[in-house]
């Protein structure tokens, strides 16, 4: 199982101290969490439980365990 965190802001916990957030970011990455800051959702397919999102590195596709209109569960398998 892979956890992916897609964040529209340029960091996790936008508005918080960048040094503190940097520590959290490094801890998440060392735990295997993939973090995509400055990223926006391009498409959400609830039937196939997948999302396509884009950042400065291109398009990414993520398959999820489930999603609703309000929430796309970020416990996922990246198959790109």
mmCIF file of the N, C-alpha and C atoms, coordinates in Angstrom:
data_MODEL
# 
_entry.id   MODEL 
# 
loop_
_atom_site.group_PDB 
_atom_site.id 
_atom_site.type_symbol 
_atom_site.label_atom_id 
_atom_site.label_alt_id 
_atom_site.label_comp_id 
_atom_site.label_asym_id 
_atom_site.label_entity_id 
_atom_site.label_seq_id 
_atom_site.pdbx_PDB_ins_code 
_atom_site.Cartn_x 
_atom_site.Cartn_y 
_atom_site.Cartn_z 
_atom_site.occupancy 
_atom_site.B_iso_or_equiv 
_atom_site.pdbx_formal_charge 
_atom_site.auth_seq_id 
_atom_site.auth_comp_id 
_atom_site.auth_asym_id 
_atom_site.auth_atom_id 
_atom_site.pdbx_PDB_model_num 
ATOM 1   N N  . UNK A 1 1  ? 0.843   -1.159 0.000   1.00 0.00 ? 1  UNK A N  1 
ATOM 2   C CA . UNK A 1 1  ? 0.000   0.000  0.000   1.00 0.00 ? 1  UNK A CA 1 
ATOM 3   C C  . UNK A 1 1  ? 0.900   1.237  0.000   1.00 0.00 ? 1  UNK A C  1 
ATOM 4   N N  . UNK A 1 2  ? 0.450   2.236  -0.705  1.00 0.00 ? 2  UNK A N  1 
ATOM 5   C CA . UNK A 1 2  ? 1.205   3.472  -0.838  1.00 0.00 ? 2  UNK A CA 1 
ATOM 6   C C  . UNK A 1 2  ? 0.297   4.638  -0.482  1.00 0.00 ? 2  UNK A C  1 
ATOM 7   N N  . UNK A 1 3  ? 0.818   5.587  0.280   1.00 0.00 ? 3  UNK A N  1 
ATOM 8   C CA . UNK A 1 3  ? 0.051   6.773  0.645   1.00 0.00 ? 3  UNK A CA 1 
ATOM 9   C C  . UNK A 1 3  ? 0.572   7.946  -0.170  1.00 0.00 ? 3  UNK A C  1 
ATOM 10  N N  . UNK A 1 4  ? -0.341  8.644  -0.812  1.00 0.00 ? 4  UNK A N  1 
ATOM 11  C CA . UNK A 1 4  ? -0.002  9.806  -1.631  1.00 0.00 ? 4  UNK A CA 1 
ATOM 12  C C  . UNK A 1 4  ? -0.750  11.014 -1.082  1.00 0.00 ? 4  UNK A C  1 
ATOM 13  N N  . UNK A 1 5  ? -0.023  12.104 -0.842  1.00 0.00 ? 5  UNK A N  1 
ATOM 14  C CA . UNK A 1 5  ? -0.623  13.338 -0.358  1.00 0.00 ? 5  UNK A CA 1 
ATOM 15  C C  . UNK A 1 5  ? -0.502  14.385 -1.459  1.00 0.00 ? 5  UNK A C  1 
ATOM 16  N N  . UNK A 1 6  ? -1.633  14.822 -1.983  1.00 0.00 ? 6  UNK A N  1 
ATOM 17  C CA . UNK A 1 6  ? -1.671  15.844 -3.030  1.00 0.00 ? 6  UNK A CA 1 
ATOM 18  C C  . UNK A 1 6  ? -2.101  17.158 -2.384  1.00 0.00 ? 6  UNK A C  1 
ATOM 19  N N  . UNK A 1 7  ? -1.258  18.162 -2.464  1.00 0.00 ? 7  UNK A N  1 
ATOM 20  C CA . UNK A 1 7  ? -1.492  19.443 -1.808  1.00 0.00 ? 7  UNK A CA 1 
ATOM 21  C C  . UNK A 1 7  ? -1.458  20.572 -2.831  1.00 0.00 ? 7  UNK A C  1 
ATOM 22  N N  . UNK A 1 8  ? -2.499  21.392 -2.859  1.00 0.00 ? 8  UNK A N  1 
ATOM 23  C CA . UNK A 1 8  ? -2.529  22.530 -3.781  1.00 0.00 ? 8  UNK A CA 1 
ATOM 24  C C  . UNK A 1 8  ? -1.518  23.610 -3.382  1.00 0.00 ? 8  UNK A C  1 
ATOM 25  N N  . UNK A 1 9  ? -1.305  23.790 -2.093  1.00 0.00 ? 9  UNK A N  1 
ATOM 26  C CA . UNK A 1 9  ? -0.356  24.807 -1.623  1.00 0.00 ? 9  UNK A CA 1 
ATOM 27  C C  . UNK A 1 9  ? 1.078   24.338 -1.865  1.00 0.00 ? 9  UNK A C  1 
ATOM 28  N N  . UNK A 1 10 ? 2.019   25.235 -1.625  1.00 0.00 ? 10 UNK A N  1 
ATOM 29  C CA . UNK A 1 10 ? 3.420   24.894 -1.875  1.00 0.00 ? 10 UNK A CA 1 
ATOM 30  C C  . UNK A 1 10 ? 4.046   24.063 -0.761  1.00 0.00 ? 10 UNK A C  1 
ATOM 31  N N  . UNK A 1 11 ? 3.284   23.777 0.298   1.00 0.00 ? 11 UNK A N  1 
ATOM 32  C CA . UNK A 1 11 ? 3.793   22.943 1.392   1.00 0.00 ? 11 UNK A CA 1 
ATOM 33  C C  . UNK A 1 11 ? 2.626   22.298 2.118   1.00 0.00 ? 11 UNK A C  1 
ATOM 34  N N  . UNK A 1 12 ? 2.918   21.257 2.896   1.00 0.00 ? 12 UNK A N  1 
ATOM 35  C CA . UNK A 1 12 ? 1.925   20.704 3.801   1.00 0.00 ? 12 UNK A CA 1 
ATOM 36  C C  . UNK A 1 12 ? 1.598   21.778 4.836   1.00 0.00 ? 12 UNK A C  1 
ATOM 37  N N  . UNK A 1 13 ? 0.411   21.745 5.389   1.00 0.00 ? 13 UNK A N  1 
ATOM 38  C CA . UNK A 1 13 ? -0.015  22.712 6.402   1.00 0.00 ? 13 UNK A CA 1 
ATOM 39  C C  . UNK A 1 13 ? 0.279   24.154 5.987   1.00 0.00 ? 13 UNK A C  1 
ATOM 40  N N  . UNK A 1 14 ? -0.334  24.612 4.908   1.00 0.00 ? 14 UNK A N  1 
ATOM 41  C CA . UNK A 1 14 ? -0.085  25.971 4.429   1.00 0.00 ? 14 UNK A CA 1 
ATOM 42  C C  . UNK A 1 14 ? -0.329  26.995 5.532   1.00 0.00 ? 14 UNK A C  1 
ATOM 43  N N  . UNK A 1 15 ? 0.547   27.987 5.571   1.00 0.00 ? 15 UNK A N  1 
ATOM 44  C CA . UNK A 1 15 ? 0.436   29.036 6.558   1.00 0.00 ? 15 UNK A CA 1 
ATOM 45  C C  . UNK A 1 15 ? 1.237   28.777 7.824   1.00 0.00 ? 15 UNK A C  1 
ATOM 46  N N  . UNK A 1 16 ? 1.700   27.544 7.992   1.00 0.00 ? 16 UNK A N  1 
ATOM 47  C CA . UNK A 1 16 ? 2.500   27.213 9.161   1.00 0.00 ? 16 UNK A CA 1 
ATOM 48  C C  . UNK A 1 16 ? 3.981   27.472 8.868   1.00 0.00 ? 16 UNK A C  1 
ATOM 49  N N  . UNK A 1 17 ? 4.784   27.499 9.908   1.00 0.00 ? 17 UNK A N  1 
ATOM 50  C CA . UNK A 1 17 ? 6.219   27.757 9.800   1.00 0.00 ? 17 UNK A CA 1 
ATOM 51  C C  . UNK A 1 17 ? 6.888   26.752 8.853   1.00 0.00 ? 17 UNK A C  1 
ATOM 52  N N  . UNK A 1 18 ? 7.609   27.255 7.854   1.00 0.00 ? 18 UNK A N  1 
ATOM 53  C CA . UNK A 1 18 ? 8.224   26.396 6.835   1.00 0.00 ? 18 UNK A CA 1 
ATOM 54  C C  . UNK A 1 18 ? 9.237   25.415 7.433   1.00 0.00 ? 18 UNK A C  1 
ATOM 55  N N  . UNK A 1 19 ? 9.974   25.823 8.467   1.00 0.00 ? 19 UNK A N  1 
ATOM 56  C CA . UNK A 1 19 ? 10.956  24.925 9.084   1.00 0.00 ? 19 UNK A CA 1 
ATOM 57  C C  . UNK A 1 19 ? 10.268  23.745 9.765   1.00 0.00 ? 19 UNK A C  1 
ATOM 58  N N  . UNK A 1 20 ? 9.183   24.018 10.470  1.00 0.00 ? 20 UNK A N  1 
ATOM 59  C CA . UNK A 1 20 ? 8.429   22.949 11.134  1.00 0.00 ? 20 UNK A CA 1 
ATOM 60  C C  . UNK A 1 20 ? 7.808   22.024 10.099  1.00 0.00 ? 20 UNK A C  1 
ATOM 61  N N  . UNK A 1 21 ? 7.221   22.612 9.072   1.00 0.00 ? 21 UNK A N  1 
ATOM 62  C CA . UNK A 1 21 ? 6.602   21.814 8.009   1.00 0.00 ? 21 UNK A CA 1 
ATOM 63  C C  . UNK A 1 21 ? 7.661   20.982 7.290   1.00 0.00 ? 21 UNK A C  1 
ATOM 64  N N  . UNK A 1 22 ? 8.855   21.526 7.116   1.00 0.00 ? 22 UNK A N  1 
ATOM 65  C CA . UNK A 1 22 ? 9.944   20.781 6.487   1.00 0.00 ? 22 UNK A CA 1 
ATOM 66  C C  . UNK A 1 22 ? 10.285  19.513 7.253   1.00 0.00 ? 22 UNK A C  1 
ATOM 67  N N  . UNK A 1 23 ? 10.271  19.593 8.587   1.00 0.00 ? 23 UNK A N  1 
ATOM 68  C CA . UNK A 1 23 ? 10.526  18.406 9.421   1.00 0.00 ? 23 UNK A CA 1 
ATOM 69  C C  . UNK A 1 23 ? 9.429   17.370 9.202   1.00 0.00 ? 23 UNK A C  1 
ATOM 70  N N  . UNK A 1 24 ? 8.180   17.819 9.202   1.00 0.00 ? 24 UNK A N  1 
ATOM 71  C CA . UNK A 1 24 ? 7.045   16.917 8.962   1.00 0.00 ? 24 UNK A CA 1 
ATOM 72  C C  . UNK A 1 24 ? 7.139   16.284 7.577   1.00 0.00 ? 24 UNK A C  1 
ATOM 73  N N  . UNK A 1 25 ? 7.472   17.095 6.575   1.00 0.00 ? 25 UNK A N  1 
ATOM 74  C CA . UNK A 1 25 ? 7.599   16.617 5.196   1.00 0.00 ? 25 UNK A CA 1 
ATOM 75  C C  . UNK A 1 25 ? 8.655   15.506 5.114   1.00 0.00 ? 25 UNK A C  1 
ATOM 76  N N  . UNK A 1 26 ? 9.814   15.739 5.708   1.00 0.00 ? 26 UNK A N  1 
ATOM 77  C CA . UNK A 1 26 ? 10.889  14.731 5.691   1.00 0.00 ? 26 UNK A CA 1 
ATOM 78  C C  . UNK A 1 26 ? 10.471  13.467 6.416   1.00 0.00 ? 26 UNK A C  1 
ATOM 79  N N  . UNK A 1 27 ? 9.749   13.604 7.530   1.00 0.00 ? 27 UNK A N  1 
ATOM 80  C CA . UNK A 1 27 ? 9.297   12.421 8.268   1.00 0.00 ? 27 UNK A CA 1 
ATOM 81  C C  . UNK A 1 27 ? 8.306   11.617 7.440   1.00 0.00 ? 27 UNK A C  1 
ATOM 82  N N  . UNK A 1 28 ? 7.372   12.307 6.807   1.00 0.00 ? 28 UNK A N  1 
ATOM 83  C CA . UNK A 1 28 ? 6.407   11.599 5.952   1.00 0.00 ? 28 UNK A CA 1 
ATOM 84  C C  . UNK A 1 28 ? 7.133   10.856 4.832   1.00 0.00 ? 28 UNK A C  1 
ATOM 85  N N  . UNK A 1 29 ? 8.071   11.528 4.179   1.00 0.00 ? 29 UNK A N  1 
ATOM 86  C CA . UNK A 1 29 ? 8.808   10.869 3.096   1.00 0.00 ? 29 UNK A CA 1 
ATOM 87  C C  . UNK A 1 29 ? 9.596   9.666  3.597   1.00 0.00 ? 29 UNK A C  1 
ATOM 88  N N  . UNK A 1 30 ? 10.200  9.774  4.783   1.00 0.00 ? 30 UNK A N  1 
ATOM 89  C CA . UNK A 1 30 ? 10.947  8.630  5.320   1.00 0.00 ? 30 UNK A CA 1 
ATOM 90  C C  . UNK A 1 30 ? 10.015  7.480  5.685   1.00 0.00 ? 30 UNK A C  1 
ATOM 91  N N  . UNK A 1 31 ? 8.736   7.792  5.934   1.00 0.00 ? 31 UNK A N  1 
ATOM 92  C CA . UNK A 1 31 ? 7.724   6.762  6.194   1.00 0.00 ? 31 UNK A CA 1 
ATOM 93  C C  . UNK A 1 31 ? 7.133   6.200  4.908   1.00 0.00 ? 31 UNK A C  1 
ATOM 94  N N  . UNK A 1 32 ? 7.588   6.708  3.751   1.00 0.00 ? 32 UNK A N  1 
ATOM 95  C CA . UNK A 1 32 ? 7.111   6.195  2.468   1.00 0.00 ? 32 UNK A CA 1 
ATOM 96  C C  . UNK A 1 32 ? 5.959   6.962  1.854   1.00 0.00 ? 32 UNK A C  1 
ATOM 97  N N  . UNK A 1 33 ? 5.539   8.061  2.467   1.00 0.00 ? 33 UNK A N  1 
ATOM 98  C CA . UNK A 1 33 ? 4.453   8.875  1.920   1.00 0.00 ? 33 UNK A CA 1 
ATOM 99  C C  . UNK A 1 33 ? 5.008   9.696  0.755   1.00 0.00 ? 33 UNK A C  1 
ATOM 100 N N  . UNK A 1 34 ? 4.312   9.665  -0.375  1.00 0.00 ? 34 UNK A N  1 
ATOM 101 C CA . UNK A 1 34 ? 4.686   10.478 -1.532  1.00 0.00 ? 34 UNK A CA 1 
ATOM 102 C C  . UNK A 1 34 ? 3.902   11.775 -1.440  1.00 0.00 ? 34 UNK A C  1 
ATOM 103 N N  . UNK A 1 35 ? 4.607   12.904 -1.477  1.00 0.00 ? 35 UNK A N  1 
ATOM 104 C CA . UNK A 1 35 ? 3.971   14.212 -1.314  1.00 0.00 ? 35 UNK A CA 1 
ATOM 105 C C  . UNK A 1 35 ? 4.130   15.007 -2.608  1.00 0.00 ? 35 UNK A C  1 
ATOM 106 N N  . UNK A 1 36 ? 3.006   15.515 -3.105  1.00 0.00 ? 36 UNK A N  1 
ATOM 107 C CA . UNK A 1 36 ? 2.989   16.351 -4.295  1.00 0.00 ? 36 UNK A CA 1 
ATOM 108 C C  . UNK A 1 36 ? 2.497   17.746 -3.912  1.00 0.00 ? 36 UNK A C  1 
ATOM 109 N N  . UNK A 1 37 ? 3.396   18.673 -3.545  1.00 0.00 ? 37 UNK A N  1 
ATOM 110 C CA . UNK A 1 37 ? 2.958   20.038 -3.262  1.00 0.00 ? 37 UNK A CA 1 
ATOM 111 C C  . UNK A 1 37 ? 2.731   20.802 -4.570  1.00 0.00 ? 37 UNK A C  1 
ATOM 112 N N  . UNK A 1 38 ? 2.053   21.923 -4.482  1.00 0.00 ? 38 UNK A N  1 
ATOM 113 C CA . UNK A 1 38 ? 1.775   22.779 -5.650  1.00 0.00 ? 38 UNK A CA 1 
ATOM 114 C C  . UNK A 1 38 ? 1.169   21.961 -6.787  1.00 0.00 ? 38 UNK A C  1 
ATOM 115 N N  . UNK A 1 39 ? 0.175   21.173 -6.451  1.00 0.00 ? 39 UNK A N  1 
ATOM 116 C CA . UNK A 1 39 ? -0.424  20.232 -7.397  1.00 0.00 ? 39 UNK A CA 1 
ATOM 117 C C  . UNK A 1 39 ? -1.935  20.445 -7.432  1.00 0.00 ? 39 UNK A C  1 
ATOM 118 N N  . UNK A 1 40 ? -2.514  20.323 -8.630  1.00 0.00 ? 40 UNK A N  1 
ATOM 119 C CA . UNK A 1 40 ? -3.960  20.505 -8.744  1.00 0.00 ? 40 UNK A CA 1 
ATOM 120 C C  . UNK A 1 40 ? -4.606  19.299 -9.413  1.00 0.00 ? 40 UNK A C  1 
ATOM 121 N N  . UNK A 1 41 ? -5.831  19.036 -9.009  1.00 0.00 ? 41 UNK A N  1 
ATOM 122 C CA . UNK A 1 41 ? -6.607  17.939 -9.558  1.00 0.00 ? 41 UNK A CA 1 
ATOM 123 C C  . UNK A 1 41 ? -7.070  18.296 -10.961 1.00 0.00 ? 41 UNK A C  1 
ATOM 124 N N  . UNK A 1 42 ? -6.843  17.404 -11.910 1.00 0.00 ? 42 UNK A N  1 
ATOM 125 C CA . UNK A 1 42 ? -7.302  17.606 -13.287 1.00 0.00 ? 42 UNK A CA 1 
ATOM 126 C C  . UNK A 1 42 ? -8.589  16.839 -13.555 1.00 0.00 ? 42 UNK A C  1 
ATOM 127 N N  . UNK A 1 43 ? -8.694  15.617 -13.009 1.00 0.00 ? 43 UNK A N  1 
ATOM 128 C CA . UNK A 1 43 ? -9.858  14.777 -13.277 1.00 0.00 ? 43 UNK A CA 1 
ATOM 129 C C  . UNK A 1 43 ? -10.022 13.789 -12.135 1.00 0.00 ? 43 UNK A C  1 
ATOM 130 N N  . UNK A 1 44 ? -11.262 13.493 -11.802 1.00 0.00 ? 44 UNK A N  1 
ATOM 131 C CA . UNK A 1 44 ? -11.595 12.514 -10.771 1.00 0.00 ? 44 UNK A CA 1 
ATOM 132 C C  . UNK A 1 44 ? -12.635 11.571 -11.338 1.00 0.00 ? 44 UNK A C  1 
ATOM 133 N N  . UNK A 1 45 ? -12.309 10.296 -11.413 1.00 0.00 ? 45 UNK A N  1 
ATOM 134 C CA . UNK A 1 45 ? -13.238 9.295  -11.915 1.00 0.00 ? 45 UNK A CA 1 
ATOM 135 C C  . UNK A 1 45 ? -13.668 8.435  -10.732 1.00 0.00 ? 45 UNK A C  1 
ATOM 136 N N  . UNK A 1 46 ? -14.864 8.714  -10.199 1.00 0.00 ? 46 UNK A N  1 
ATOM 137 C CA . UNK A 1 46 ? -15.346 7.990  -9.026  1.00 0.00 ? 46 UNK A CA 1 
ATOM 138 C C  . UNK A 1 46 ? -15.607 6.518  -9.333  1.00 0.00 ? 46 UNK A C  1 
ATOM 139 N N  . UNK A 1 47 ? -16.070 6.207  -10.542 1.00 0.00 ? 47 UNK A N  1 
ATOM 140 C CA . UNK A 1 47 ? -16.360 4.823  -10.888 1.00 0.00 ? 47 UNK A CA 1 
ATOM 141 C C  . UNK A 1 47 ? -15.099 3.966  -10.903 1.00 0.00 ? 47 UNK A C  1 
ATOM 142 N N  . UNK A 1 48 ? -14.034 4.496  -11.470 1.00 0.00 ? 48 UNK A N  1 
ATOM 143 C CA . UNK A 1 48 ? -12.770 3.753  -11.536 1.00 0.00 ? 48 UNK A CA 1 
ATOM 144 C C  . UNK A 1 48 ? -11.880 4.037  -10.333 1.00 0.00 ? 48 UNK A C  1 
ATOM 145 N N  . UNK A 1 49 ? -12.338 4.918  -9.452  1.00 0.00 ? 49 UNK A N  1 
ATOM 146 C CA . UNK A 1 49 ? -11.602 5.288  -8.241  1.00 0.00 ? 49 UNK A CA 1 
ATOM 147 C C  . UNK A 1 49 ? -10.182 5.731  -8.564  1.00 0.00 ? 49 UNK A C  1 
ATOM 148 N N  . UNK A 1 50 ? -10.086 6.668  -9.488  1.00 0.00 ? 50 UNK A N  1 
ATOM 149 C CA . UNK A 1 50 ? -8.764  7.182  -9.821  1.00 0.00 ? 50 UNK A CA 1 
ATOM 150 C C  . UNK A 1 50 ? -8.827  8.689  -10.016 1.00 0.00 ? 50 UNK A C  1 
ATOM 151 N N  . UNK A 1 51 ? -7.675  9.296  -9.817  1.00 0.00 ? 51 UNK A N  1 
ATOM 152 C CA . UNK A 1 51 ? -7.546  10.740 -9.978  1.00 0.00 ? 51 UNK A CA 1 
ATOM 153 C C  . UNK A 1 51 ? -6.352  11.029 -10.863 1.00 0.00 ? 51 UNK A C  1 
ATOM 154 N N  . UNK A 1 52 ? -6.475  12.092 -11.638 1.00 0.00 ? 52 UNK A N  1 
ATOM 155 C CA . UNK A 1 52 ? -5.353  12.589 -12.437 1.00 0.00 ? 52 UNK A CA 1 
ATOM 156 C C  . UNK A 1 52 ? -5.071  13.991 -11.926 1.00 0.00 ? 52 UNK A C  1 
ATOM 157 N N  . UNK A 1 53 ? -3.827  14.236 -11.565 1.00 0.00 ? 53 UNK A N  1 
ATOM 158 C CA . UNK A 1 53 ? -3.449  15.537 -11.070 1.00 0.00 ? 53 UNK A CA 1 
ATOM 159 C C  . UNK A 1 53 ? -2.183  16.008 -11.756 1.00 0.00 ? 53 UNK A C  1 
ATOM 160 N N  . UNK A 1 54 ? -1.923  17.322 -11.670 1.00 0.00 ? 54 UNK A N  1 
ATOM 161 C CA . UNK A 1 54 ? -0.831  17.921 -12.429 1.00 0.00 ? 54 UNK A CA 1 
ATOM 162 C C  . UNK A 1 54 ? -0.034  18.874 -11.545 1.00 0.00 ? 54 UNK A C  1 
ATOM 163 N N  . UNK A 1 55 ? 1.291   18.830 -11.733 1.00 0.00 ? 55 UNK A N  1 
ATOM 164 C CA . UNK A 1 55 ? 2.178   19.819 -11.121 1.00 0.00 ? 55 UNK A CA 1 
ATOM 165 C C  . UNK A 1 55 ? 3.266   20.154 -12.136 1.00 0.00 ? 55 UNK A C  1 
ATOM 166 N N  . UNK A 1 56 ? 4.306   20.847 -11.702 1.00 0.00 ? 56 UNK A N  1 
ATOM 167 C CA . UNK A 1 56 ? 5.351   21.266 -12.641 1.00 0.00 ? 56 UNK A CA 1 
ATOM 168 C C  . UNK A 1 56 ? 6.150   20.099 -13.210 1.00 0.00 ? 56 UNK A C  1 
ATOM 169 N N  . UNK A 1 57 ? 5.964   18.904 -12.662 1.00 0.00 ? 57 UNK A N  1 
ATOM 170 C CA . UNK A 1 57 ? 6.660   17.713 -13.173 1.00 0.00 ? 57 UNK A CA 1 
ATOM 171 C C  . UNK A 1 57 ? 5.792   16.914 -14.129 1.00 0.00 ? 57 UNK A C  1 
ATOM 172 N N  . UNK A 1 58 ? 4.563   17.367 -14.377 1.00 0.00 ? 58 UNK A N  1 
ATOM 173 C CA . UNK A 1 58 ? 3.693   16.703 -15.337 1.00 0.00 ? 58 UNK A CA 1 
ATOM 174 C C  . UNK A 1 58 ? 2.425   16.148 -14.725 1.00 0.00 ? 58 UNK A C  1 
ATOM 175 N N  . UNK A 1 59 ? 1.805   15.222 -15.464 1.00 0.00 ? 59 UNK A N  1 
ATOM 176 C CA . UNK A 1 59 ? 0.565   14.581 -15.025 1.00 0.00 ? 59 UNK A CA 1 
ATOM 177 C C  . UNK A 1 59 ? 0.886   13.308 -14.254 1.00 0.00 ? 59 UNK A C  1 
ATOM 178 N N  . UNK A 1 60 ? 0.071   13.026 -13.248 1.00 0.00 ? 60 UNK A N  1 
ATOM 179 C CA . UNK A 1 60 ? 0.215   11.825 -12.435 1.00 0.00 ? 60 UNK A CA 1 
ATOM 180 C C  . UNK A 1 60 ? -1.164  11.201 -12.301 1.00 0.00 ? 60 UNK A C  1 
ATOM 181 N N  . UNK A 1 61 ? -1.204  9.888  -12.257 1.00 0.00 ? 61 UNK A N  1 
ATOM 182 C CA . UNK A 1 61 ? -2.465  9.177  -12.113 1.00 0.00 ? 61 UNK A CA 1 
ATOM 183 C C  . UNK A 1 61 ? -2.367  8.291  -10.876 1.00 0.00 ? 61 UNK A C  1 
ATOM 184 N N  . UNK A 1 62 ? -3.392  8.350  -10.034 1.00 0.00 ? 62 UNK A N  1 
ATOM 185 C CA . UNK A 1 62 ? -3.400  7.592  -8.791  1.00 0.00 ? 62 UNK A CA 1 
ATOM 186 C C  . UNK A 1 62 ? -4.703  6.824  -8.675  1.00 0.00 ? 62 UNK A C  1 
ATOM 187 N N  . UNK A 1 63 ? -4.602  5.565  -8.312  1.00 0.00 ? 63 UNK A N  1 
ATOM 188 C CA . UNK A 1 63 ? -5.780  4.742  -8.052  1.00 0.00 ? 63 UNK A CA 1 
ATOM 189 C C  . UNK A 1 63 ? -6.004  4.740  -6.548  1.00 0.00 ? 63 UNK A C  1 
ATOM 190 N N  . UNK A 1 64 ? -7.246  4.872  -6.122  1.00 0.00 ? 64 UNK A N  1 
ATOM 191 C CA . UNK A 1 64 ? -7.569  4.970  -4.709  1.00 0.00 ? 64 UNK A CA 1 
ATOM 192 C C  . UNK A 1 64 ? -8.400  3.786  -4.256  1.00 0.00 ? 64 UNK A C  1 
ATOM 193 N N  . UNK A 1 65 ? -8.459  3.622  -2.939  1.00 0.00 ? 65 UNK A N  1 
ATOM 194 C CA . UNK A 1 65 ? -9.346  2.615  -2.369  1.00 0.00 ? 65 UNK A CA 1 
ATOM 195 C C  . UNK A 1 65 ? -10.796 3.070  -2.417  1.00 0.00 ? 65 UNK A C  1 
ATOM 196 N N  . UNK A 1 66 ? -11.007 4.379  -2.559  1.00 0.00 ? 66 UNK A N  1 
ATOM 197 C CA . UNK A 1 66 ? -12.365 4.894  -2.630  1.00 0.00 ? 66 UNK A CA 1 
ATOM 198 C C  . UNK A 1 66 ? -12.384 6.400  -2.686  1.00 0.00 ? 66 UNK A C  1 
ATOM 199 N N  . UNK A 1 67 ? -13.453 6.935  -3.198  1.00 0.00 ? 67 UNK A N  1 
ATOM 200 C CA . UNK A 1 67 ? -13.579 8.382  -3.239  1.00 0.00 ? 67 UNK A CA 1 
ATOM 201 C C  . UNK A 1 67 ? -15.052 8.750  -3.258  1.00 0.00 ? 67 UNK A C  1 
ATOM 202 N N  . UNK A 1 68 ? -15.307 9.958  -2.817  1.00 0.00 ? 68 UNK A N  1 
ATOM 203 C CA . UNK A 1 68 ? -16.637 10.539 -2.907  1.00 0.00 ? 68 UNK A CA 1 
ATOM 204 C C  . UNK A 1 68 ? -16.477 11.886 -3.581  1.00 0.00 ? 68 UNK A C  1 
ATOM 205 N N  . UNK A 1 69 ? -17.559 12.579 -3.755  1.00 0.00 ? 69 UNK A N  1 
ATOM 206 C CA . UNK A 1 69 ? -17.480 13.912 -4.362  1.00 0.00 ? 69 UNK A CA 1 
ATOM 207 C C  . UNK A 1 69 ? -16.620 14.840 -3.502  1.00 0.00 ? 69 UNK A C  1 
ATOM 208 N N  . UNK A 1 70 ? -16.696 14.688 -2.187  1.00 0.00 ? 70 UNK A N  1 
ATOM 209 C CA . UNK A 1 70 ? -15.993 15.578 -1.269  1.00 0.00 ? 70 UNK A CA 1 
ATOM 210 C C  . UNK A 1 70 ? -14.585 15.100 -0.929  1.00 0.00 ? 70 UNK A C  1 
ATOM 211 N N  . UNK A 1 71 ? -14.321 13.812 -1.023  1.00 0.00 ? 71 UNK A N  1 
ATOM 212 C CA . UNK A 1 71 ? -13.067 13.268 -0.519  1.00 0.00 ? 71 UNK A CA 1 
ATOM 213 C C  . UNK A 1 71 ? -12.533 12.185 -1.434  1.00 0.00 ? 71 UNK A C  1 
ATOM 214 N N  . UNK A 1 72 ? -11.271 12.301 -1.759  1.00 0.00 ? 72 UNK A N  1 
ATOM 215 C CA . UNK A 1 72 ? -10.581 11.245 -2.486  1.00 0.00 ? 72 UNK A CA 1 
ATOM 216 C C  . UNK A 1 72 ? -9.594  10.646 -1.508  1.00 0.00 ? 72 UNK A C  1 
ATOM 217 N N  . UNK A 1 73 ? -9.822  9.424  -1.063  1.00 0.00 ? 73 UNK A N  1 
ATOM 218 C CA . UNK A 1 73 ? -8.940  8.819  -0.061  1.00 0.00 ? 73 UNK A CA 1 
ATOM 219 C C  . UNK A 1 73 ? -7.536  8.730  -0.615  1.00 0.00 ? 73 UNK A C  1 
ATOM 220 N N  . UNK A 1 74 ? -6.571  9.244  0.146   1.00 0.00 ? 74 UNK A N  1 
ATOM 221 C CA . UNK A 1 74 ? -5.214  9.295  -0.367  1.00 0.00 ? 74 UNK A CA 1 
ATOM 222 C C  . UNK A 1 74 ? -4.400  8.056  -0.047  1.00 0.00 ? 74 UNK A C  1 
ATOM 223 N N  . UNK A 1 75 ? -5.054  6.984  0.373   1.00 0.00 ? 75 UNK A N  1 
ATOM 224 C CA . UNK A 1 75 ? -4.390  5.703  0.488   1.00 0.00 ? 75 UNK A CA 1 
ATOM 225 C C  . UNK A 1 75 ? -4.557  5.050  -0.876  1.00 0.00 ? 75 UNK A C  1 
ATOM 226 N N  . UNK A 1 76 ? -3.461  4.931  -1.597  1.00 0.00 ? 76 UNK A N  1 
ATOM 227 C CA . UNK A 1 76 ? -3.608  4.623  -3.011  1.00 0.00 ? 76 UNK A CA 1 
ATOM 228 C C  . UNK A 1 76 ? -2.454  3.805  -3.565  1.00 0.00 ? 76 UNK A C  1 
ATOM 229 N N  . UNK A 1 77 ? -2.645  3.371  -4.780  1.00 0.00 ? 77 UNK A N  1 
ATOM 230 C CA . UNK A 1 77 ? -1.593  2.719  -5.544  1.00 0.00 ? 77 UNK A CA 1 
ATOM 231 C C  . UNK A 1 77 ? -1.313  3.560  -6.767  1.00 0.00 ? 77 UNK A C  1 
ATOM 232 N N  . UNK A 1 78 ? -0.080  3.998  -6.916  1.00 0.00 ? 78 UNK A N  1 
ATOM 233 C CA . UNK A 1 78 ? 0.317   4.813  -8.062  1.00 0.00 ? 78 UNK A CA 1 
ATOM 234 C C  . UNK A 1 78 ? 0.662   3.864  -9.200  1.00 0.00 ? 78 UNK A C  1 
ATOM 235 N N  . UNK A 1 79 ? -0.030  3.978  -10.328 1.00 0.00 ? 79 UNK A N  1 
ATOM 236 C CA . UNK A 1 79 ? 0.252   3.072  -11.436 1.00 0.00 ? 79 UNK A CA 1 
ATOM 237 C C  . UNK A 1 79 ? 0.719   3.824  -12.668 1.00 0.00 ? 79 UNK A C  1 
ATOM 238 N N  . UNK A 1 80 ? 1.328   4.994  -12.448 1.00 0.00 ? 80 UNK A N  1 
ATOM 239 C CA . UNK A 1 80 ? 1.861   5.751  -13.591 1.00 0.00 ? 80 UNK A CA 1 
ATOM 240 C C  . UNK A 1 80 ? 3.323   5.402  -13.824 1.00 0.00 ? 80 UNK A C  1 
# 
